[in-house]
Amino acid sequence: MTQKKILIVEDNKDLLELIGKYLRGSGWEVALAHGTRECWDRLTQVRPSVVLLDMLLSEDSGFEIARRLKREHAYRQIPIVAMTGLSSRHNVQRCFEAGCRAILLKPFRFTALDKTLTELFDPPRLPIGPAASDSSGARDLRLGGI
């Protein structure tokens, strides 16, 4: 099995290093980008399986980075997981409209990060038959289990 590569883009250096250390310990090949410029440099060097993207970077908007990734042919298939403290429905919708496949609301637990990444690469199977219409356990899996 090929080791999955993740690019983490975060302008809070302590948080960037903490998430990177955790994911390395979980078996990921990790590339860190402390801001927008490093993001584009790392993308060409690493060719990640997924991008974990802070949506409120100090240099540039994570929303714009996500839109640009989805416009560029070389990167459009890479899933983006948004990390944000913007929890309003409007901002959550903006993340999806920008091209993010999942959202982790800050602060988040590493268990939510694990679950989100697992579901990106091994989505849960939906029940077939009468149970499929039961909405008692329904939730939006794109929100990292929130």
Summary of the structure (lengths in Angstrom):
residues: 146
radius of gyration: 15.4
end to end distance: 29.9
largest distance: 50.4
contacts: 412
relative contact order: 0.14
helix: 43%
strand: 18%
